[in-house]
Every structure is written in C-alpha cells, then in structure tokens.
Amino acid sequence: MKHDHQASINLLKTAKGQIEAIIRMTEEDRYCVDIANQILAVESLLKKANLQILKQHLDSCVRESLTDGTYEEKTQEIINIINKYVK
C-alpha cells in the first residue's frame, strides 16, 4: 500500500531548513540560548514527523499483517521503536 507521506515530508523539509539556519547561527557565534531553542524546535518537528510515519505504518502495514501472517513481526518492529523512545 502506498502511503501519503506529504505531511511528514513537509515537516522534514522545515526541519532541514531550521537545521541549516542553526548551522549559520552557530557559525555566526549567535547567542547560545537562541541556538538551543532552535534545536529544541527541530527536535519537536522530527518527533511529529516520526509519529506521523508510525501512525501510517500502524494504519496500513500492521493492519495488513493481520491477514498476511506477519503480525508478530510487525508488532515486534513497533515494540523495538517504542523501546528506543523510552531509552
């Protein structure tokens, strides 16, 4: 099943632009707190994009796995991702 990742792509492109701006800010020796705030903003965008990707995965791949016999494998993949989040 083809996913519509446009919303995630938009978030990732925004994060890319912010990262480029953070690099410039750092090169220009801008105020460290301003840089840190921009880094936090990028982290938030990446988390949102990741959640959107995972939601689509659950809605499609995991749902399909209920009928094609790969449910345990798909479930383990999600558990592995959750474990990475909580570390």
PDB file with SEQRES, HELIX, SHEET and CRYST1 records, atoms N, CA, C and O in Angstrom:
SEQRES   1 A   87  MET LYS HIS ASP HIS GLN ALA SER ILE ASN LEU LEU LYS          
SEQRES   2 A   87  THR ALA LYS GLY GLN ILE GLU ALA ILE ILE ARG MET THR          
SEQRES   3 A   87  GLU GLU ASP ARG TYR CYS VAL ASP ILE ALA ASN GLN ILE          
SEQRES   4 A   87  LEU ALA VAL GLU SER LEU LEU LYS LYS ALA ASN LEU GLN          
SEQRES   5 A   87  ILE LEU LYS GLN HIS LEU ASP SER CYS VAL ARG GLU SER          
SEQRES   6 A   87  LEU THR ASP GLY THR TYR GLU GLU LYS THR GLN GLU ILE          
SEQRES   7 A   87  ILE ASN ILE ILE ASN LYS TYR VAL LYS                          
HELIX    1 AA1 GLN A    6  GLU A   27  1                                  22    
HELIX    2 AA2 CYS A   32  HIS A   57  1                                  26    
HELIX    3 AA3 LEU A   58  VAL A   62  3                                   5    
HELIX    4 AA4 ARG A   63  ASP A   68  1                                   6    
HELIX    5 AA5 TYR A   71  VAL A   86  1                                  16    
CRYST1    1.000    1.000    1.000  90.00  90.00  90.00 P 1           1          
ATOM      1  N   MET A   1       0.839  -1.181   0.000  1.00  0.00           N  
ATOM      2  CA  MET A   1       0.000   0.000   0.000  1.00  0.00           C  
ATOM      3  C   MET A   1       0.884   1.246   0.000  1.00  0.00           C  
ATOM      4  O   MET A   1       1.822   1.357   0.790  1.00  0.00           O  
ATOM      5  N   LYS A   2       0.573   2.168  -0.889  1.00  0.00           N  
ATOM      6  CA  LYS A   2       1.323   3.417  -0.986  1.00  0.00           C  
ATOM      7  C   LYS A   2       0.861   4.365   0.112  1.00  0.00           C  
ATOM      8  O   LYS A   2      -0.336   4.517   0.359  1.00  0.00           O  
ATOM      9  N   HIS A   3       1.810   4.986   0.752  1.00  0.00           N  
ATOM     10  CA  HIS A   3       1.493   5.918   1.829  1.00  0.00           C  
ATOM     11  C   HIS A   3       1.522   7.344   1.301  1.00  0.00           C  
ATOM     12  O   HIS A   3       2.244   7.651   0.352  1.00  0.00           O  
ATOM     13  N   ASP A   4       0.743   8.200   1.914  1.00  0.00           N  
ATOM     14  CA  ASP A   4       0.801   9.625   1.620  1.00  0.00           C  
ATOM     15  C   ASP A   4       1.654  10.270   2.706  1.00  0.00           C  
ATOM     16  O   ASP A   4       1.180  10.571   3.802  1.00  0.00           O  
ATOM     17  N   HIS A   5       2.899  10.469   2.375  1.00  0.00           N  
ATOM     18  CA  HIS A   5       3.850  10.995   3.352  1.00  0.00           C  
ATOM     19  C   HIS A   5       4.049  12.502   3.224  1.00  0.00           C  
ATOM     20  O   HIS A   5       4.980  13.044   3.818  1.00  0.00           O  
ATOM     21  N   GLN A   6       3.198  13.195   2.462  1.00  0.00           N  
ATOM     22  CA  GLN A   6       3.443  14.607   2.192  1.00  0.00           C  
ATOM     23  C   GLN A   6       3.531  15.446   3.465  1.00  0.00           C  
ATOM     24  O   GLN A   6       4.392  16.320   3.561  1.00  0.00           O  
ATOM     25  N   ALA A   7       2.675  15.202   4.425  1.00  0.00           N  
ATOM     26  CA  ALA A   7       2.728  15.975   5.674  1.00  0.00           C  
ATOM     27  C   ALA A   7       4.054  15.740   6.395  1.00  0.00           C  
ATOM     28  O   ALA A   7       4.651  16.676   6.928  1.00  0.00           O  
ATOM     29  N   SER A   8       4.508  14.493   6.408  1.00  0.00           N  
ATOM     30  CA  SER A   8       5.796  14.183   7.045  1.00  0.00           C  
ATOM     31  C   SER A   8       6.943  14.811   6.275  1.00  0.00           C  
ATOM     32  O   SER A   8       7.886  15.334   6.869  1.00  0.00           O  
ATOM     33  N   ILE A   9       6.861  14.759   4.956  1.00  0.00           N  
ATOM     34  CA  ILE A   9       7.904  15.369   4.122  1.00  0.00           C  
ATOM     35  C   ILE A   9       7.976  16.868   4.388  1.00  0.00           C  
ATOM     36  O   ILE A   9       9.068  17.429   4.487  1.00  0.00           O  
ATOM     37  N   ASN A  10       6.827  17.516   4.503  1.00  0.00           N  
ATOM     38  CA  ASN A  10       6.814  18.951   4.788  1.00  0.00           C  
ATOM     39  C   ASN A  10       7.473  19.255   6.132  1.00  0.00           C  
ATOM     40  O   ASN A  10       8.247  20.205   6.244  1.00  0.00           O  
ATOM     41  N   LEU A  11       7.169  18.455   7.145  1.00  0.00           N  
ATOM     42  CA  LEU A  11       7.806  18.645   8.451  1.00  0.00           C  
ATOM     43  C   LEU A  11       9.315  18.445   8.359  1.00  0.00           C  
ATOM     44  O   LEU A  11      10.083  19.209   8.944  1.00  0.00           O  
ATOM     45  N   LEU A  12       9.736  17.422   7.627  1.00  0.00           N  
ATOM     46  CA  LEU A  12      11.168  17.142   7.496  1.00  0.00           C  
ATOM     47  C   LEU A  12      11.887  18.246   6.722  1.00  0.00           C  
ATOM     48  O   LEU A  12      13.017  18.603   7.055  1.00  0.00           O  
ATOM     49  N   LYS A  13      11.240  18.781   5.702  1.00  0.00           N  
ATOM     50  CA  LYS A  13      11.851  19.888   4.952  1.00  0.00           C  
ATOM     51  C   LYS A  13      11.956  21.135   5.819  1.00  0.00           C  
ATOM     52  O   LYS A  13      12.942  21.867   5.743  1.00  0.00           O  
ATOM     53  N   THR A  14      10.949  21.375   6.636  1.00  0.00           N  
ATOM     54  CA  THR A  14      11.012  22.501   7.566  1.00  0.00           C  
ATOM     55  C   THR A  14      12.153  22.300   8.554  1.00  0.00           C  
ATOM     56  O   THR A  14      12.901  23.235   8.843  1.00  0.00           O  
ATOM     57  N   ALA A  15      12.287  21.084   9.072  1.00  0.00           N  
ATOM     58  CA  ALA A  15      13.384  20.778   9.998  1.00  0.00           C  
ATOM     59  C   ALA A  15      14.732  20.976   9.316  1.00  0.00           C  
ATOM     60  O   ALA A  15      15.666  21.504   9.918  1.00  0.00           O  
ATOM     61  N   LYS A  16      14.830  20.552   8.062  1.00  0.00           N  
ATOM     62  CA  LYS A  16      16.079  20.727   7.305  1.00  0.00           C  
ATOM     63  C   LYS A  16      16.438  22.210   7.209  1.00  0.00           C  
ATOM     64  O   LYS A  16      17.589  22.590   7.422  1.00  0.00           O  
ATOM     65  N   GLY A  17      15.449  23.041   6.888  1.00  0.00           N  
ATOM     66  CA  GLY A  17      15.697  24.481   6.810  1.00  0.00           C  
ATOM     67  C   GLY A  17      16.128  25.052   8.147  1.00  0.00           C  
ATOM     68  O   GLY A  17      17.017  25.902   8.210  1.00  0.00           O  
ATOM     69  N   GLN A  18      15.499  24.586   9.213  1.00  0.00           N  
ATOM     70  CA  GLN A  18      15.877  25.068  10.541  1.00  0.00           C  
ATOM     71  C   GLN A  18      17.282  24.612  10.916  1.00  0.00           C  
ATOM     72  O   GLN A  18      18.032  25.365  11.538  1.00  0.00           O  
ATOM     73  N   ILE A  19      17.642  23.397  10.546  1.00  0.00           N  
ATOM     74  CA  ILE A  19      18.997  22.911  10.837  1.00  0.00           C  
ATOM     75  C   ILE A  19      20.025  23.753  10.094  1.00  0.00           C  
ATOM     76  O   ILE A  19      21.067  24.102  10.648  1.00  0.00           O  
ATOM     77  N   GLU A  20      19.732  24.078   8.837  1.00  0.00           N  
ATOM     78  CA  GLU A  20      20.647  24.938   8.080  1.00  0.00           C  
ATOM     79  C   GLU A  20      20.781  26.301   8.756  1.00  0.00           C  
ATOM     80  O   GLU A  20      21.874  26.865   8.808  1.00  0.00           O  
ATOM     81  N   ALA A  21      19.671  26.829   9.272  1.00  0.00           N  
ATOM     82  CA  ALA A  21      19.715  28.105   9.987  1.00  0.00           C  
ATOM     83  C   ALA A  21      20.509  27.983  11.285  1.00  0.00           C  
ATOM     84  O   ALA A  21      21.244  28.900  11.652  1.00  0.00           O  
ATOM     85  N   ILE A  22      20.366  26.865  11.974  1.00  0.00           N  
ATOM     86  CA  ILE A  22      21.120  26.640  13.213  1.00  0.00           C  
ATOM     87  C   ILE A  22      22.617  26.598  12.923  1.00  0.00           C  
ATOM     88  O   ILE A  22      23.418  27.140  13.685  1.00  0.00           O  
ATOM     89  N   ILE A  23      22.987  25.958  11.830  1.00  0.00           N  
ATOM     90  CA  ILE A  23      24.404  25.916  11.453  1.00  0.00           C  
ATOM     91  C   ILE A  23      24.919  27.331  11.219  1.00  0.00           C  
ATOM     92  O   ILE A  23      25.996  27.691  11.694  1.00  0.00           O  
ATOM     93  N   ARG A  24      24.140  28.139  10.480  1.00  0.00           N  
ATOM     94  CA  ARG A  24      24.551  29.528  10.238  1.00  0.00           C  
ATOM     95  C   ARG A  24      24.652  30.301  11.549  1.00  0.00           C  
ATOM     96  O   ARG A  24      25.606  31.048  11.764  1.00  0.00           O  
ATOM     97  N   MET A  25      23.666  30.120  12.422  1.00  0.00           N  
ATOM     98  CA  MET A  25      23.692  30.810  13.712  1.00  0.00           C  
ATOM     99  C   MET A  25      24.947  30.446  14.499  1.00  0.00           C  
ATOM    100  O   MET A  25      25.575  31.305  15.118  1.00  0.00           O  
ATOM    101  N   THR A  26      25.302  29.173  14.469  1.00  0.00           N  
ATOM    102  CA  THR A  26      26.481  28.709  15.201  1.00  0.00           C  
ATOM    103  C   THR A  26      27.746  29.283  14.580  1.00  0.00           C  
ATOM    104  O   THR A  26      28.649  29.724  15.291  1.00  0.00           O  
ATOM    105  N   GLU A  27      27.810  29.277  13.250  1.00  0.00           N  
ATOM    106  CA  GLU A  27      28.975  29.844  12.555  1.00  0.00           C  
ATOM    107  C   GLU A  27      29.114  31.338  12.832  1.00  0.00           C  
ATOM    108  O   GLU A  27      30.225  31.866  12.885  1.00  0.00           O  
ATOM    109  N   GLU A  28      27.985  32.011  13.008  1.00  0.00           N  
ATOM    110  CA  GLU A  28      27.990  33.452  13.282  1.00  0.00           C  
ATOM    111  C   GLU A  28      28.152  33.758  14.771  1.00  0.00           C  
ATOM    112  O   GLU A  28      28.104  34.917  15.184  1.00  0.00           O  
ATOM    113  N   ASP A  29      28.344  32.714  15.567  1.00  0.00           N  
ATOM    114  CA  ASP A  29      28.546  32.845  17.010  1.00  0.00           C  
ATOM    115  C   ASP A  29      27.386  33.583  17.676  1.00  0.00           C  
ATOM    116  O   ASP A  29      27.588  34.465  18.511  1.00  0.00           O  
ATOM    117  N   ARG A  30      26.162  33.200  17.287  1.00  0.00           N  
ATOM    118  CA  ARG A  30      24.965  33.808  17.855  1.00  0.00           C  
ATOM    119  C   ARG A  30      24.766  33.328  19.292  1.00  0.00           C  
ATOM    120  O   ARG A  30      25.445  32.408  19.750  1.00  0.00           O  
ATOM    121  N   TYR A  31      23.855  33.944  19.975  1.00  0.00           N  
ATOM    122  CA  TYR A  31      23.581  33.677  21.383  1.00  0.00           C  
ATOM    123  C   TYR A  31      23.203  32.203  21.570  1.00  0.00           C  
ATOM    124  O   TYR A  31      22.296  31.695  20.911  1.00  0.00           O  
ATOM    125  N   CYS A  32      23.902  31.538  22.464  1.00  0.00           N  
ATOM    126  CA  CYS A  32      23.759  30.090  22.654  1.00  0.00           C  
ATOM    127  C   CYS A  32      22.337  29.671  23.010  1.00  0.00           C  
ATOM    128  O   CYS A  32      21.872  28.627  22.551  1.00  0.00           O  
ATOM    129  N   VAL A  33      21.649  30.455  23.810  1.00  0.00           N  
ATOM    130  CA  VAL A  33      20.282  30.107  24.199  1.00  0.00           C  
ATOM    131  C   VAL A  33      19.358  30.138  22.981  1.00  0.00           C  
ATOM    132  O   VAL A  33      18.459  29.305  22.862  1.00  0.00           O  
ATOM    133  N   ASP A  34      19.575  31.091  22.082  1.00  0.00           N  
ATOM    134  CA  ASP A  34      18.776  31.138  20.853  1.00  0.00           C  
ATOM    135  C   ASP A  34      19.016  29.888  20.009  1.00  0.00           C  
ATOM    136  O   ASP A  34      18.077  29.319  19.452  1.00  0.00           O  
ATOM    137  N   ILE A  35      20.255  29.472  19.919  1.00  0.00           N  
ATOM    138  CA  ILE A  35      20.596  28.257  19.167  1.00  0.00           C  
ATOM    139  C   ILE A  35      19.940  27.044  19.819  1.00  0.00           C  
ATOM    140  O   ILE A  35      19.357  26.203  19.133  1.00  0.00           O  
ATOM    141  N   ALA A  36      20.035  26.957  21.134  1.00  0.00           N  
ATOM    142  CA  ALA A  36      19.443  25.824  21.854  1.00  0.00           C  
ATOM    143  C   ALA A  36      17.929  25.767  21.638  1.00  0.00           C  
ATOM    144  O   ALA A  36      17.369  24.684  21.470  1.00  0.00           O  
ATOM    145  N   ASN A  37      17.269  26.918  21.641  1.00  0.00           N  
ATOM    146  CA  ASN A  37      15.825  26.946  21.393  1.00  0.00           C  
ATOM    147  C   ASN A  37      15.486  26.463  19.987  1.00  0.00           C  
ATOM    148  O   ASN A  37      14.486  25.771  19.794  1.00  0.00           O  
ATOM    149  N   GLN A  38      16.295  26.818  19.021  1.00  0.00           N  
ATOM    150  CA  GLN A  38      16.066  26.354  17.651  1.00  0.00           C  
ATOM    151  C   GLN A  38      16.277  24.844  17.537  1.00  0.00           C  
ATOM    152  O   GLN A  38      15.557  24.164  16.807  1.00  0.00           O  
ATOM    153  N   ILE A  39      17.254  24.335  18.254  1.00  0.00           N  
ATOM    154  CA  ILE A  39      17.482  22.881  18.259  1.00  0.00           C  
ATOM    155  C   ILE A  39      16.269  22.164  18.845  1.00  0.00           C  
ATOM    156  O   ILE A  39      15.845  21.134  18.322  1.00  0.00           O  
ATOM    157  N   LEU A  40      15.715  22.701  19.918  1.00  0.00           N  
ATOM    158  CA  LEU A  40      14.510  22.102  20.508  1.00  0.00           C  
ATOM    159  C   LEU A  40      13.338  22.130  19.527  1.00  0.00           C  
ATOM    160  O   LEU A  40      12.548  21.187  19.473  1.00  0.00           O  
ATOM    161  N   ALA A  41      13.228  23.195  18.761  1.00  0.00           N  
ATOM    162  CA  ALA A  41      12.155  23.290  17.771  1.00  0.00           C  
ATOM    163  C   ALA A  41      12.309  22.217  16.697  1.00  0.00           C  
ATOM    164  O   ALA A  41      11.323  21.622  16.262  1.00  0.00           O  
ATOM    165  N   VAL A  42      13.550  21.972  16.269  1.00  0.00           N  
ATOM    166  CA  VAL A  42      13.804  20.931  15.266  1.00  0.00           C  
ATOM    167  C   VAL A  42      13.476  19.556  15.842  1.00  0.00           C  
ATOM    168  O   VAL A  42      12.868  18.725  15.167  1.00  0.00           O  
ATOM    169  N   GLU A  43      13.875  19.321  17.079  1.00  0.00           N  
ATOM    170  CA  GLU A  43      13.560  18.034  17.709  1.00  0.00           C  
ATOM    171  C   GLU A  43      12.052  17.799  17.725  1.00  0.00           C  
ATOM    172  O   GLU A  43      11.592  16.683  17.484  1.00  0.00           O  
ATOM    173  N   SER A  44      11.294  18.833  18.005  1.00  0.00           N  
ATOM    174  CA  SER A  44       9.836  18.715  18.026  1.00  0.00           C  
ATOM    175  C   SER A  44       9.292  18.357  16.641  1.00  0.00           C  
ATOM    176  O   SER A  44       8.412  17.504  16.523  1.00  0.00           O  
ATOM    177  N   LEU A  45       9.805  18.996  15.608  1.00  0.00           N  
ATOM    178  CA  LEU A  45       9.376  18.685  14.240  1.00  0.00           C  
ATOM    179  C   LEU A  45       9.697  17.243  13.874  1.00  0.00           C  
ATOM    180  O   LEU A  45       8.879  16.560  13.257  1.00  0.00           O  
ATOM    181  N   LEU A  46      10.877  16.781  14.250  1.00  0.00           N  
ATOM    182  CA  LEU A  46      11.275  15.409  13.936  1.00  0.00           C  
ATOM    183  C   LEU A  46      10.388  14.403  14.663  1.00  0.00           C  
ATOM    184  O   LEU A  46      10.027  13.368  14.103  1.00  0.00           O  
ATOM    185  N   LYS A  47      10.041  14.707  15.903  1.00  0.00           N  
ATOM    186  CA  LYS A  47       9.145  13.817  16.649  1.00  0.00           C  
ATOM    187  C   LYS A  47       7.773  13.749  15.983  1.00  0.00           C  
ATOM    188  O   LYS A  47       7.188  12.672  15.868  1.00  0.00           O  
ATOM    189  N   LYS A  48       7.260  14.902  15.544  1.00  0.00           N  
ATOM    190  CA  LYS A  48       5.962  14.926  14.869  1.00  0.00           C  
ATOM    191  C   LYS A  48       6.005  14.119  13.575  1.00  0.00           C  
ATOM    192  O   LYS A  48       5.085  13.354  13.284  1.00  0.00           O  
ATOM    193  N   ALA A  49       7.071  14.292  12.803  1.00  0.00           N  
ATOM    194  CA  ALA A  49       7.204  13.541  11.552  1.00  0.00           C  
ATOM    195  C   ALA A  49       7.280  12.048  11.833  1.00  0.00           C  
ATOM    196  O   ALA A  49       6.655  11.248  11.138  1.00  0.00           O  
ATOM    197  N   ASN A  50       8.035  11.679  12.839  1.00  0.00           N  
ATOM    198  CA  ASN A  50       8.170  10.266  13.186  1.00  0.00           C  
ATOM    199  C   ASN A  50       6.828   9.676  13.607  1.00  0.00           C  
ATOM    200  O   ASN A  50       6.487   8.563  13.206  1.00  0.00           O  
ATOM    201  N   LEU A  51       6.077  10.404  14.402  1.00  0.00           N  
ATOM    202  CA  LEU A  51       4.764   9.919  14.831  1.00  0.00           C  
ATOM    203  C   LEU A  51       3.813   9.755  13.651  1.00  0.00           C  
ATOM    204  O   LEU A  51       3.030   8.806  13.611  1.00  0.00           O  
ATOM    205  N   GLN A  52       3.878  10.669  12.699  1.00  0.00           N  
ATOM    206  CA  GLN A  52       3.029  10.541  11.510  1.00  0.00           C  
ATOM    207  C   GLN A  52       3.402   9.303  10.705  1.00  0.00           C  
ATOM    208  O   GLN A  52       2.529   8.566  10.245  1.00  0.00           O  
ATOM    209  N   ILE A  53       4.699   9.080  10.538  1.00  0.00           N  
ATOM    210  CA  ILE A  53       5.165   7.900   9.801  1.00  0.00           C  
ATOM    211  C   ILE A  53       4.715   6.628  10.516  1.00  0.00           C  
ATOM    212  O   ILE A  53       4.218   5.699   9.880  1.00  0.00           O  
ATOM    213  N   LEU A  54       4.887   6.585  11.830  1.00  0.00           N  
ATOM    214  CA  LEU A  54       4.487   5.398  12.592  1.00  0.00           C  
ATOM    215  C   LEU A  54       2.978   5.177  12.556  1.00  0.00           C  
ATOM    216  O   LEU A  54       2.520   4.036  12.485  1.00  0.00           O  
ATOM    217  N   LYS A  55       2.206   6.257  12.603  1.00  0.00           N  
ATOM    218  CA  LYS A  55       0.750   6.121  12.516  1.00  0.00           C  
ATOM    219  C   LYS A  55       0.358   5.502  11.176  1.00  0.00           C  
ATOM    220  O   LYS A  55      -0.487   4.608  11.126  1.00  0.00           O  
ATOM    221  N   GLN A  56       0.968   5.973  10.099  1.00  0.00           N  
ATOM    222  CA  GLN A  56       0.671   5.392   8.790  1.00  0.00           C  
ATOM    223  C   GLN A  56       1.081   3.927   8.741  1.00  0.00           C  
ATOM    224  O   GLN A  56       0.399   3.103   8.132  1.00  0.00           O  
ATOM    225  N   HIS A  57       2.194   3.608   9.383  1.00  0.00           N  
ATOM    226  CA  HIS A  57       2.648   2.222   9.427  1.00  0.00           C  
ATOM    227  C   HIS A  57       1.615   1.356  10.154  1.00  0.00           C  
ATOM    228  O   HIS A  57       1.274   0.264   9.698  1.00  0.00           O  
ATOM    229  N   LEU A  58       1.129   1.852  11.278  1.00  0.00           N  
ATOM    230  CA  LEU A  58       0.106   1.109  12.024  1.00  0.00           C  
ATOM    231  C   LEU A  58      -1.183   0.970  11.215  1.00  0.00           C  
ATOM    232  O   LEU A  58      -1.791  -0.100  11.187  1.00  0.00           O  
ATOM    233  N   ASP A  59      -1.591   2.046  10.565  1.00  0.00           N  
ATOM    234  CA  ASP A  59      -2.840   2.038   9.805  1.00  0.00           C  
ATOM    235  C   ASP A  59      -2.786   1.154   8.566  1.00  0.00           C  
ATOM    236  O   ASP A  59      -3.818   0.671   8.099  1.00  0.00           O  
ATOM    237  N   SER A  60      -1.585   0.939   8.032  1.00  0.00           N  
ATOM    238  CA  SER A  60      -1.502   0.154   6.795  1.00  0.00           C  
ATOM    239  C   SER A  60      -0.756  -1.163   7.003  1.00  0.00           C  
ATOM    240  O   SER A  60      -1.362  -2.233   6.953  1.00  0.00           O  
ATOM    241  N   CYS A  61       0.524  -1.092   7.230  1.00  0.00           N  
ATOM    242  CA  CYS A  61       1.350  -2.305   7.285  1.00  0.00           C  
ATOM    243  C   CYS A  61       0.940  -3.243   8.416  1.00  0.00           C  
ATOM    244  O   CYS A  61       0.804  -4.449   8.211  1.00  0.00           O  
ATOM    245  N   VAL A  62       0.746  -2.691   9.595  1.00  0.00           N  
ATOM    246  CA  VAL A  62       0.379  -3.546  10.728  1.00  0.00           C  
ATOM    247  C   VAL A  62      -1.033  -4.096  10.522  1.00  0.00           C  
ATOM    248  O   VAL A  62      -1.294  -5.261  10.821  1.00  0.00           O  
ATOM    249  N   ARG A  63      -1.928  -3.274  10.020  1.00  0.00           N  
ATOM    250  CA  ARG A  63      -3.291  -3.745   9.750  1.00  0.00           C  
ATOM    251  C   ARG A  63      -3.274  -4.877   8.715  1.00  0.00           C  
ATOM    252  O   ARG A  63      -3.968  -5.881   8.877  1.00  0.00           O  
ATOM    253  N   GLU A  64      -2.476  -4.708   7.651  1.00  0.00           N  
ATOM    254  CA  GLU A  64      -2.363  -5.759   6.632  1.00  0.00           C  
ATOM    255  C   GLU A  64      -1.753  -7.031   7.204  1.00  0.00           C  
ATOM    256  O   GLU A  64      -2.075  -8.136   6.767  1.00  0.00           O  
ATOM    257  N   SER A  65      -0.866  -6.866   8.191  1.00  0.00           N  
ATOM    258  CA  SER A  65      -0.197  -8.033   8.767  1.00  0.00           C  
ATOM    259  C   SER A  65      -1.172  -8.965   9.485  1.00  0.00           C  
ATOM    260  O   SER A  65      -0.869 -10.138   9.702  1.00  0.00           O  
ATOM    261  N   LEU A  66      -2.330  -8.445   9.849  1.00  0.00           N  
ATOM    262  CA  LEU A  66      -3.346  -9.287  10.489  1.00  0.00           C  
ATOM    263  C   LEU A  66      -3.845 -10.373   9.547  1.00  0.00           C  
ATOM    264  O   LEU A  66      -4.278 -11.437   9.991  1.00  0.00           O  
ATOM    265  N   THR A  67      -3.784 -10.108   8.252  1.00  0.00           N  
ATOM    266  CA  THR A  67      -4.286 -11.084   7.280  1.00  0.00           C  
ATOM    267  C   THR A  67      -3.190 -11.823   6.534  1.00  0.00           C  
ATOM    268  O   THR A  67      -3.446 -12.880   5.958  1.00  0.00           O  
ATOM    269  N   ASP A  68      -1.970 -11.287   6.532  1.00  0.00           N  
ATOM    270  CA  ASP A  68      -0.920 -11.952   5.750  1.00  0.00           C  
ATOM    271  C   ASP A  68       0.068 -12.766   6.584  1.00  0.00           C  
ATOM    272  O   ASP A  68       1.053 -13.277   6.050  1.00  0.00           O  
ATOM    273  N   GLY A  69      -0.187 -12.891   7.888  1.00  0.00           N  
ATOM    274  CA  GLY A  69       0.637 -13.758   8.719  1.00  0.00           C  
ATOM    275  C   GLY A  69       1.914 -13.144   9.251  1.00  0.00           C  
ATOM    276  O   GLY A  69       2.759 -13.862   9.787  1.00  0.00           O  
ATOM    277  N   THR A  70       2.083 -11.830   9.118  1.00  0.00           N  
ATOM    278  CA  THR A  70       3.307 -11.192   9.609  1.00  0.00           C  
ATOM    279  C   THR A  70       3.051 -10.321  10.838  1.00  0.00           C  
ATOM    280  O   THR A  70       3.854  -9.447  11.164  1.00  0.00           O  
ATOM    281  N   TYR A  71       1.938 -10.560  11.513  1.00  0.00           N  
ATOM    282  CA  TYR A  71       1.549  -9.727  12.650  1.00  0.00           C  
ATOM    283  C   TYR A  71       2.613  -9.694  13.744  1.00  0.00           C  
ATOM    284  O   TYR A  71       2.937  -8.621  14.252  1.00  0.00           O  
ATOM    285  N   GLU A  72       3.157 -10.845  14.110  1.00  0.00           N  
ATOM    286  CA  GLU A  72       4.163 -10.878  15.183  1.00  0.00           C  
ATOM    287  C   GLU A  72       5.404 -10.084  14.796  1.00  0.00           C  
ATOM    288  O   GLU A  72       5.969  -9.367  15.622  1.00  0.00           O  
ATOM    289  N   GLU A  73       5.826 -10.210  13.549  1.00  0.00           N  
ATOM    290  CA  GLU A  73       6.998  -9.467  13.069  1.00  0.00           C  
ATOM    291  C   GLU A  73       6.739  -7.961  13.126  1.00  0.00           C  
ATOM    292  O   GLU A  73       7.580  -7.205  13.613  1.00  0.00           O  
ATOM    293  N   LYS A  74       5.597  -7.531  12.638  1.00  0.00           N  
ATOM    294  CA  LYS A  74       5.260  -6.102  12.628  1.00  0.00           C  
ATOM    295  C   LYS A  74       5.094  -5.568  14.049  1.00  0.00           C  
ATOM    296  O   LYS A  74       5.488  -4.439  14.343  1.00  0.00           O  
ATOM    297  N   THR A  75       4.517  -6.369  14.915  1.00  0.00           N  
ATOM    298  CA  THR A  75       4.363  -5.970  16.312  1.00  0.00           C  
ATOM    299  C   THR A  75       5.726  -5.790  16.969  1.00  0.00           C  
ATOM    300  O   THR A  75       5.936  -4.832  17.713  1.00  0.00           O  
ATOM    301  N   GLN A  76       6.645  -6.697  16.702  1.00  0.00           N  
ATOM    302  CA  GLN A  76       7.987  -6.595  17.274  1.00  0.00           C  
ATOM    303  C   GLN A  76       8.708  -5.346  16.771  1.00  0.00           C  
ATOM    304  O   GLN A  76       9.443  -4.710  17.527  1.00  0.00           O  
ATOM    305  N   GLU A  77       8.504  -4.991  15.509  1.00  0.00           N  
ATOM    306  CA  GLU A  77       9.110  -3.766  14.980  1.00  0.00           C  
ATOM    307  C   GLU A  77       8.634  -2.545  15.759  1.00  0.00           C  
ATOM    308  O   GLU A  77       9.430  -1.669  16.098  1.00  0.00           O  
ATOM    309  N   ILE A  78       7.344  -2.490  16.038  1.00  0.00           N  
ATOM    310  CA  ILE A  78       6.796  -1.361  16.796  1.00  0.00           C  
ATOM    311  C   ILE A  78       7.336  -1.362  18.222  1.00  0.00           C  
ATOM    312  O   ILE A  78       7.669  -0.304  18.756  1.00  0.00           O  
ATOM    313  N   ILE A  79       7.425  -2.520  18.836  1.00  0.00           N  
ATOM    314  CA  ILE A  79       7.980  -2.621  20.192  1.00  0.00           C  
ATOM    315  C   ILE A  79       9.423  -2.127  20.208  1.00  0.00           C  
ATOM    316  O   ILE A  79       9.826  -1.430  21.140  1.00  0.00           O  
ATOM    317  N   ASN A  80      10.198  -2.475  19.197  1.00  0.00           N  
ATOM    318  CA  ASN A  80      11.590  -2.017  19.112  1.00  0.00           C  
ATOM    319  C   ASN A  80      11.666  -0.491  19.025  1.00  0.00           C  
ATOM    320  O   ASN A  80      12.522   0.128  19.657  1.00  0.00           O  
ATOM    321  N   ILE A  81      10.776   0.107  18.248  1.00  0.00           N  
ATOM    322  CA  ILE A  81      10.749   1.570  18.140  1.00  0.00           C  
ATOM    323  C   ILE A  81      10.370   2.195  19.481  1.00  0.00           C  
ATOM    324  O   ILE A  81      10.995   3.166  19.908  1.00  0.00           O  
ATOM    325  N   ILE A  82       9.368   1.657  20.137  1.00  0.00           N  
ATOM    326  CA  ILE A  82       8.947   2.181  21.442  1.00  0.00           C  
ATOM    327  C   ILE A  82      10.091   2.079  22.445  1.00  0.00           C  
ATOM    328  O   ILE A  82      10.307   2.998  23.235  1.00  0.00           O  
ATOM    329  N   ASN A  83      10.821   0.973  22.418  1.00  0.00           N  
ATOM    330  CA  ASN A  83      11.977   0.825  23.312  1.00  0.00           C  
ATOM    331  C   ASN A  83      13.014   1.910  23.068  1.00  0.00           C  
ATOM    332  O   ASN A  83      13.630   2.397  24.016  1.00  0.00           O  
ATOM    333  N   LYS A  84      13.217   2.293  21.820  1.00  0.00           N  
ATOM    334  CA  LYS A  84      14.174   3.364  21.510  1.00  0.00           C  
ATOM    335  C   LYS A  84      13.681   4.702  22.048  1.00  0.00           C  
ATOM    336  O   LYS A  84      14.482   5.525  22.492  1.00  0.00           O  
ATOM    337  N   TYR A  85      12.377   4.922  22.011  1.00  0.00           N  
ATOM    338  CA  TYR A  85      11.807   6.161  22.541  1.00  0.00           C  
ATOM    339  C   TYR A  85      12.020   6.290  24.042  1.00  0.00           C  
ATOM    340  O   TYR A  85      12.307   7.380  24.537  1.00  0.00           O  
ATOM    341  N   VAL A  86      11.883   5.198  24.760  1.00  0.00           N  
ATOM    342  CA  VAL A  86      11.939   5.281  26.219  1.00  0.00           C  
ATOM    343  C   VAL A  86      13.355   5.232  26.778  1.00  0.00           C  
ATOM    344  O   VAL A  86      13.546   5.414  27.980  1.00  0.00           O  
ATOM    345  N   LYS A  87      14.329   4.995  25.950  1.00  0.00           N  
ATOM    346  CA  LYS A  87      15.722   4.960  26.437  1.00  0.00           C  
ATOM    347  C   LYS A  87      16.288   6.344  26.572  1.00  0.00           C  
ATOM    348  O   LYS A  87      17.443   6.503  26.968  1.00  0.00           O  
TER     349      LYS A  87                                                      
END                                                                             
